[in-house]
Amino acid sequence: MKVVYTVIVALLLMFVITFSLDNTQPVRLQYYTLFENYLPAYMVIFIAFLAGVIFTGFMGIVERFRLTRTINRLNKTIRDLRRELKANENLPYGEGAATISSPPEDKI
């Protein structure tokens, strides 16, 4: 398995190197008059890719925190319901929150 991983990484690295060597034309980046710069095309693509990875990672972290909060809330609900169930189990019959009354008996 380690050999397959090494081969995949080597192929990916070769792709990145050959892509970089074939796309060296300068690209002009300008944001109004505040920023103007020339970067190679491969650098612009890699920066955009890196920004996407960082943004996606940030969104994943936010989602994880949200899910953790939901799990904690649901675990608290489960604990409360178990406590309530355990408290109601120990009550003698006829006492408790709700008792069902039996239908009236007919007298003969």
MARSEDO-890111 format. One record per residue: residue number from 1; residue in one letter; x negated, y negated, z negated of N, C-alpha, C in turn. Coordinates in steps of 0.2 Angstrom, whole numbers. Atoms other than C-alpha are relative to their C-alpha. Layout:
NODE   resi   resn     n.u     n.v     n.w    ca.u    ca.v    ca.w     c.u     c.v     c.w
NODE    NUM      A       X       Y       Z       X       Y       Z       X       Y       Z
...
//
This chain:
NODE   resi   resn     n.u     n.v     n.w    ca.u    ca.v    ca.w     c.u     c.v     c.w
NODE      1      M      -4       6       0       0       0       0      -4      -6       0
NODE      2      K       4       6       0     -14     -12      -4      -3      -1       7
NODE      3      V       3       1      -7     -21      -9      14       5      -3       4
NODE      4      V      -6       3      -4      -4     -14      22       0      -7      -2
NODE      5      Y       0       7       2      -4     -29      11      -6      -4       3
NODE      6      T       5       3      -2     -21     -34      16       0      -1       8
NODE      7      V      -1       0      -8     -17     -31      35       5      -6       1
NODE      8      I      -5       5      -1      -2     -42      33      -2      -7      -1
NODE      9      V       3       6       1     -11     -56      25      -5      -2       5
NODE     10      A       5       1      -6     -25     -55      38       3      -3       6
NODE     11      L      -3       2      -6     -13     -56      52       4      -7      -1
NODE     12      L      -3       7       1      -4     -71      44      -5      -5       0
NODE     13      L       5       5       0     -20     -80      41      -3      -1       7
NODE     14      M       2       1      -7     -25     -77      59       5      -4       4
NODE     15      F      -6       4      -3      -8     -84      65      -1      -8      -2
NODE     16      V       1       7       3     -11    -100      54      -6      -3       3
NODE     17      I       6       2      -3     -29    -102      61       1      -2       7
NODE     18      T      -1       1      -7     -24    -100      79       5      -5       1
NODE     19      F      -5       5      -1      -9    -111      77      -3      -7      -1
NODE     20      S       4       7       2     -20    -125      69      -4      -2       6
NODE     21      L       5       2      -5     -33    -124      83       4      -2       7
NODE     22      D      -3       2      -6     -20    -125      97       4      -6      -1
NODE     23      N      -5       6       1     -10    -140      89      -4      -5      -3
NODE     24      T       5       5       3     -24    -153      86       2      -7       3
NODE     25      Q      -2       7      -3     -15    -167      96       2      -5      -6
NODE     26      P      -2       4       5     -13    -182      85       7      -2       0
NODE     27      V      -7       2       0       4    -187      80       1      -6      -5
NODE     28      R       0       7       4       8    -205      74       6       0      -4
NODE     29      L      -5       0       5      18    -206      58       1      -7      -2
NODE     30      Q      -1       7       2      26    -223      54       6       0      -4
NODE     31      Y      -6       2       4      38    -229      41       0      -7       0
NODE     32      Y      -1       8      -1      43    -247      46      -7      -3       0
NODE     33      T       7       3       0      27    -257      42      -4       2      -6
NODE     34      L       4      -2       6      23    -249      26      -5       5       1
NODE     35      F       4      -5      -1      15    -234      32      -1       2       8
NODE     36      E       2      -2      -6       6    -229      48      -6       4       0
NODE     37      N       5      -4       0      -5    -215      51       0       5       5
NODE     38      Y       0      -5      -6     -11    -202      64      -3       7      -4
NODE     39      L       1      -6       2     -11    -184      59       0       6       5
NODE     40      P      -1      -5      -5     -14    -168      69       7       3      -1
NODE     41      A      -6      -3       0       2    -159      74       1       6      -5
NODE     42      Y       0      -6       4      -2    -143      64       1      -3      -8
NODE     43      M       0       3       7      -4    -154      48       7      -3      -2
NODE     44      V      -7       2       1      13    -162      50       5       6      -1
NODE     45      I      -4      -6       1      21    -145      52      -1       3      -7
NODE     46      F       2      -3       6      12    -138      37       3      -4      -6
NODE     47      I      -3       4       6      17    -153      26       7       1       0
NODE     48      A      -7      -1       0      35    -151      31       2       6      -3
NODE     49      F      -1      -6       3      34    -133      27      -1       0      -7
NODE     50      L       2       0       7      26    -136      10       5      -4      -4
NODE     51      A      -5       3       3      39    -149       6       6       4      -1
NODE     52      G      -6      -4       0      53    -137      10      -1       6      -5
NODE     53      V       1      -5       5      45    -124      -1       0      -3      -7
NODE     54      I       0       3       6      43    -136     -15       8      -2      -2
NODE     55      F      -7       2       1      61    -142     -13       4       6      -2
NODE     56      T      -4      -6       2      68    -124     -13      -2       3      -6
NODE     57      G       2      -2       7      58    -120     -28       3      -4      -6
NODE     58      F      -4       5       5      65    -135     -37       7       2      -1
NODE     59      M      -8      -2       0      83    -130     -32       0       7      -4
NODE     60      G       0      -6       3      79    -112     -38      -1      -1      -8
NODE     61      I       1       1       7      73    -118     -55       7      -3      -3
NODE     62      V      -6       3       2      89    -129     -57       5       5      -1
NODE     63      E      -5      -6       0     100    -114     -53      -1       5      -5
NODE     64      R       1      -5       5      91    -103     -65       2      -3      -7
NODE     65      F      -3       3       6      94    -116     -79       7       0      -1
NODE     66      R      -7       0       0     112    -117     -74       3       7      -2
NODE     67      L      -2      -7       1     114     -98     -74      -2       2      -8
NODE     68      T       2      -1       7     105     -97     -91       5      -3      -5
NODE     69      R      -5       3       5     117    -109     -99       6       3       0
NODE     70      T      -7      -3      -1     132    -100     -92      -1       7      -4
NODE     71      I       1      -6       4     125     -83     -99       0      -1      -7
NODE     72      N       0       2       7     122     -91    -116       7      -1      -2
NODE     73      R      -7       1       2     140     -97    -116       4       6       0
NODE     74      L      -4      -6       0     147     -81    -111      -2       5      -6
NODE     75      N       2      -5       6     136     -71    -124       3      -3      -6
NODE     76      K      -3       3       6     143     -83    -137       7       2      -1
NODE     77      T      -7      -2       0     161     -79    -132       0       7      -2
NODE     78      I       0      -7       2     157     -61    -133      -1       1      -7
NODE     79      R       1      -1       7     150     -62    -150       6      -2      -4
NODE     80      D      -6       2       4     165     -72    -156       6       5       1
NODE     81      L      -5      -4       0     177     -60    -149      -1       7      -3
NODE     82      R       2      -6       3     167     -45    -156       2      -1      -8
NODE     83      R      -1       2       7     168     -54    -173       7       1      -2
NODE     84      E      -8       0       0     187     -56    -171       2       7       0
NODE     85      L      -2      -7      -1     189     -38    -166      -2       4      -7
NODE     86      K       2      -3       6     179     -32    -181       4      -2      -6
NODE     87      A      -4       3       6     189     -43    -193       7       3       0
NODE     88      N      -6      -2      -1     205     -37    -186       1       8      -1
NODE     89      E       0      -8       1     200     -18    -187       0       2      -7
NODE     90      N       0      -1       7     198     -19    -206       6      -2      -3
NODE     91      L      -6       2       3     215     -26    -209       5       6      -1
NODE     92      P      -5      -5       1     228     -14    -216       6      -1       5
NODE     93      Y      -6       0      -5     243      -9    -204       5      -5      -3
NODE     94      G      -5       5       2     256     -23    -205      -2      -7      -1
NODE     95      E       3       7       1     245     -37    -209      -4      -2       6
NODE     96      G       5       3      -5     235     -48    -197       4      -5       4
NODE     97      A      -3       5      -4     239     -59    -183       7       1       3
NODE     98      A      -6      -1      -3     253     -52    -174       3       8      -1
NODE     99      T      -3      -7       2     264     -37    -180       6       1       5
NODE    100      I      -6      -1      -4     277     -29    -169       5       3      -4
NODE    101      S      -5      -3       5     293     -26    -178       3       6       4
NODE    102      S      -4      -6      -3     302      -9    -175       7      -2       1
NODE    103      P      -7       1      -2     319      -9    -168       4       2      -6
NODE    104      P      -4      -2       6     333      -8    -181       3       7       1
NODE    105      E      -3      -7       0     339      10    -186       7       0       0
NODE    106      D      -7      -1       0     356      15    -183       2       4      -7
NODE    107      K      -2      -4       6     365      21    -199       6       4       2
NODE    108      I      -6      -5      -2     377      36    -198       4       1      -6
//
